[in-house]
Amino acid sequence: MIRHTVVFRLSHAEGSEEEAEFLETASSLRTIPGISNFEALRQVGAKNDYRFGLSMEFADQAAYDAYNEHPDHQAFVQNRWLPEVTDFLEIDYVPYDPAR
């Protein structure tokens, strides 16, 4: 299992219609085959400046690769992510196995 996470800031004013539209479009990524446990998140802690997060899981590397290459994901990155996200941190996890 791979858990794909990203935290980010947007160029839009807090609470704006543009912010809401971006988050709605980002949430539509959940329909891409191979994604499970998709969450769109609002950051509430005071320890960083990121405002939002996305988290999703994939059964394996092949499912994650298919998501990255999916036309809907590619279009979202080009048409929304690159023009509207001002900063982000992406982290991908696999379960810790102490035997490794």
Sequence and secondary structure as in RCSB ss.txt:
>XXXX:A:sequence
MIRHTVVFRLSHAEGSEEEAEFLETASSLRTIPGISNFEALRQVGAKNDYRFGLSMEFADQAAYDAYNEHPDHQA
FVQNRWLPEVTDFLEIDYVPYDPAR
>XXXX:A:secstr
 EEEEEEEEESS TT HHHHHHHHHHHGGGGSTT EEEEEEE   SS S  EEEEEEESSHHHHHHHHH HHHHH
HIIIIIHHHEEEEEEEEE    TT 
